[in-house]
Amino acid sequence: MGGRIGLGHRLAVTGILGALGKAGPAGNLIVNGGFEQPAVQQGRYLNVPVGQAFDGWEVVGTGIVSPISGDYAQDGIRFVAHGGKQWLDMTGPGTNQPASARR
């Protein structure tokens, strides 16, 4: 019982991998993962309360979430998006009530 894989096992694994490869590209499984929709006006935000949904996400918890423009600034501090043009504030402006967005 060495550490070698027999030819039959190699062919089986190769066949399985080949079949998986024929399934085609899966594409992006997360819809709106960068929170780019709905589009928010530059320098602004949009409040979405618990129980509401936006472009592939449902808001849950006790507060609100806010898709925010990457050019948003408050009290002289500029908040920029990590990637894309927008980001998501998980508590909404002026509150610390926890909320989240789920698929």
BALOBA-1460 file (C-alpha; in Angstrom, 3 decimals):
// residues 103
<rec num="1" residu="m" x="0.000" y="0.000" z="0.000"/>
<rec num="2" residu="g" x="2.298" y="2.710" z="-1.212"/>
<rec num="3" residu="g" x="1.532" y="6.324" z="-1.899"/>
<rec num="4" residu="r" x="0.902" y="5.741" z="-5.603"/>
<rec num="5" residu="i" x="-2.480" y="6.234" z="-7.261"/>
<rec num="6" residu="g" x="-3.466" y="3.470" z="-9.673"/>
<rec num="7" residu="l" x="-4.252" y="4.127" z="-13.323"/>
<rec num="8" residu="g" x="-7.956" y="3.411" z="-12.785"/>
<rec num="9" residu="h" x="-8.208" y="6.068" z="-10.062"/>
<rec num="10" residu="r" x="-6.322" y="8.569" z="-12.180"/>
<rec num="11" residu="l" x="-8.683" y="8.001" z="-15.109"/>
<rec num="12" residu="a" x="-11.732" y="8.351" z="-12.832"/>
<rec num="13" residu="v" x="-10.459" y="11.643" z="-11.398"/>
<rec num="14" residu="t" x="-9.557" y="12.898" z="-14.879"/>
<rec num="15" residu="g" x="-13.063" y="12.009" z="-16.109"/>
<rec num="16" residu="i" x="-14.727" y="13.826" z="-13.206"/>
<rec num="17" residu="l" x="-12.584" y="16.928" z="-13.679"/>
<rec num="18" residu="g" x="-13.252" y="16.849" z="-17.417"/>
<rec num="19" residu="a" x="-16.994" y="16.669" z="-16.844"/>
<rec num="20" residu="l" x="-16.852" y="19.575" z="-14.405"/>
<rec num="21" residu="g" x="-14.867" y="21.608" z="-16.908"/>
<rec num="22" residu="k" x="-17.569" y="21.083" z="-19.542"/>
<rec num="23" residu="a" x="-20.205" y="22.710" z="-17.357"/>
<rec num="24" residu="g" x="-19.043" y="26.096" z="-18.593"/>
<rec num="25" residu="p" x="-18.077" y="29.184" z="-16.656"/>
<rec num="26" residu="a" x="-20.196" y="29.835" z="-13.586"/>
<rec num="27" residu="g" x="-19.741" y="33.577" z="-13.776"/>
<rec num="28" residu="n" x="-20.090" y="35.811" z="-10.754"/>
<rec num="29" residu="l" x="-22.289" y="34.076" z="-8.186"/>
<rec num="30" residu="i" x="-22.780" y="37.257" z="-6.126"/>
<rec num="31" residu="v" x="-25.141" y="39.767" z="-7.713"/>
<rec num="32" residu="n" x="-24.292" y="43.410" z="-7.008"/>
<rec num="33" residu="g" x="-21.420" y="42.417" z="-4.686"/>
<rec num="34" residu="g" x="-19.911" y="45.908" z="-4.871"/>
<rec num="35" residu="f" x="-23.225" y="47.598" z="-3.978"/>
<rec num="36" residu="e" x="-23.104" y="49.555" z="-7.241"/>
<rec num="37" residu="q" x="-26.906" y="49.414" z="-7.626"/>
<rec num="38" residu="p" x="-29.040" y="51.327" z="-7.077"/>
<rec num="39" residu="a" x="-26.830" y="54.098" z="-8.388"/>
<rec num="40" residu="v" x="-26.482" y="56.839" z="-5.779"/>
<rec num="41" residu="q" x="-25.888" y="60.467" z="-6.778"/>
<rec num="42" residu="q" x="-22.278" y="61.620" z="-6.252"/>
<rec num="43" residu="g" x="-21.680" y="62.766" z="-2.674"/>
<rec num="44" residu="r" x="-24.981" y="61.316" z="-1.422"/>
<rec num="45" residu="y" x="-26.442" y="58.157" z="0.136"/>
<rec num="46" residu="l" x="-29.707" y="56.221" z="0.061"/>
<rec num="47" residu="n" x="-31.338" y="54.786" z="3.208"/>
<rec num="48" residu="v" x="-32.836" y="51.293" z="2.926"/>
<rec num="49" residu="p" x="-34.781" y="50.167" z="6.042"/>
<rec num="50" residu="v" x="-35.118" y="46.655" z="7.463"/>
<rec num="51" residu="g" x="-37.544" y="44.528" z="5.474"/>
<rec num="52" residu="q" x="-36.777" y="46.312" z="2.206"/>
<rec num="53" residu="a" x="-34.572" y="44.994" z="-0.595"/>
<rec num="54" residu="f" x="-32.277" y="46.512" z="-3.202"/>
<rec num="55" residu="d" x="-30.712" y="44.859" z="-6.259"/>
<rec num="56" residu="g" x="-30.067" y="41.370" z="-4.899"/>
<rec num="57" residu="w" x="-29.877" y="42.224" z="-1.166"/>
<rec num="58" residu="e" x="-32.459" y="42.137" z="1.644"/>
<rec num="59" residu="v" x="-31.966" y="44.370" z="4.699"/>
<rec num="60" residu="v" x="-32.240" y="42.560" z="8.054"/>
<rec num="61" residu="g" x="-31.642" y="43.554" z="11.682"/>
<rec num="62" residu="t" x="-33.007" y="46.554" z="13.565"/>
<rec num="63" residu="g" x="-31.669" y="49.592" z="11.694"/>
<rec num="64" residu="i" x="-31.039" y="50.696" z="8.132"/>
<rec num="65" residu="v" x="-28.251" y="50.262" z="5.601"/>
<rec num="66" residu="s" x="-27.116" y="52.897" z="3.151"/>
<rec num="67" residu="p" x="-25.488" y="52.458" z="-0.246"/>
<rec num="68" residu="i" x="-23.136" y="55.473" z="-0.372"/>
<rec num="69" residu="s" x="-21.373" y="57.262" z="-3.204"/>
<rec num="70" residu="g" x="-17.595" y="56.868" z="-3.204"/>
<rec num="71" residu="d" x="-17.291" y="60.662" z="-3.133"/>
<rec num="72" residu="y" x="-19.202" y="61.080" z="0.141"/>
<rec num="73" residu="a" x="-17.715" y="63.445" z="2.755"/>
<rec num="74" residu="q" x="-18.866" y="64.422" z="6.242"/>
<rec num="75" residu="d" x="-17.258" y="66.801" z="8.753"/>
<rec num="76" residu="g" x="-14.271" y="67.217" z="6.451"/>
<rec num="77" residu="i" x="-13.620" y="63.463" z="6.206"/>
<rec num="78" residu="r" x="-13.893" y="61.850" z="2.788"/>
<rec num="79" residu="f" x="-15.173" y="58.280" z="2.588"/>
<rec num="80" residu="v" x="-14.059" y="56.428" z="-0.539"/>
<rec num="81" residu="a" x="-15.175" y="53.095" z="-1.961"/>
<rec num="82" residu="h" x="-12.617" y="50.277" z="-1.842"/>
<rec num="83" residu="g" x="-13.538" y="49.153" z="-5.333"/>
<rec num="84" residu="g" x="-16.078" y="50.528" z="-7.760"/>
<rec num="85" residu="k" x="-18.005" y="53.725" z="-7.135"/>
<rec num="86" residu="q" x="-20.067" y="52.888" z="-4.030"/>
<rec num="87" residu="w" x="-19.902" y="51.149" z="-0.652"/>
<rec num="88" residu="l" x="-22.425" y="50.066" z="1.999"/>
<rec num="89" residu="d" x="-22.818" y="51.662" z="5.453"/>
<rec num="90" residu="m" x="-24.138" y="48.847" z="7.662"/>
<rec num="91" residu="t" x="-25.716" y="51.142" z="10.283"/>
<rec num="92" residu="g" x="-26.918" y="54.053" z="8.176"/>
<rec num="93" residu="p" x="-26.175" y="57.711" z="8.927"/>
<rec num="94" residu="g" x="-26.594" y="59.052" z="12.449"/>
<rec num="95" residu="t" x="-27.361" y="55.705" z="14.080"/>
<rec num="96" residu="n" x="-25.601" y="52.715" z="15.563"/>
<rec num="97" residu="q" x="-28.548" y="50.315" z="15.211"/>
<rec num="98" residu="p" x="-27.158" y="47.101" z="13.719"/>
<rec num="99" residu="a" x="-28.419" y="45.994" z="10.336"/>
<rec num="100" residu="s" x="-27.032" y="43.906" z="7.535"/>
<rec num="101" residu="a" x="-27.765" y="42.908" z="3.972"/>
<rec num="102" residu="r" x="-28.197" y="39.273" z="3.010"/>
<rec num="103" residu="r" x="-28.723" y="37.397" z="-0.236"/>
